[in-house]
Amino acid sequence: MFAFAPTRTRRKPALTPLIDVVFLLLVFFMLAAQFGRENAIDLARGGGGGDYTGPPRLITLLPEGVLLNGTPQTDADLVQALLPLTSAPDDAILLRARDGADVQRLTDLAQRLTDAGFRRLVVVE
């Protein structure tokens, strides 16, 4: 008859390469999660219960426009209309998104106001 080679015992797969891949993926995602942090909105320093002084400065963000104290404004004229209502860059400006306005528009508005020199923006509900 035929003489077959003796059967070899099966080796268990080594787990070291699998563990290496898992740790490399872990390090990759930890580093990737840190990018873009410099553009994040710092909400942790908010909540300082300072006194509100001066005229009202409520900016309502709608899906198709912007209201300053209930008066329609264009995006280009908003900063100019806001200047007479503030006496210092630290005056609080209230931002409110209504009726389905998306977060990106709110972020863009906050960035535009920050670039114009307003430092104390408060997001209200």
Buried (B, 14 or more C-beta within 10 A) or exposed (E): EEEEEEEEEEEEEEEEEEEEEEEEEEEEEEEEEEEEEEEEBEEEEEEEEEEEEEEEBBBBBBEEEBBBBEEEBEEEEBBEBBEEBBEEEEBBBBBBBEEEBEEEBBEEBBEBBEEEEBEBBBEEE
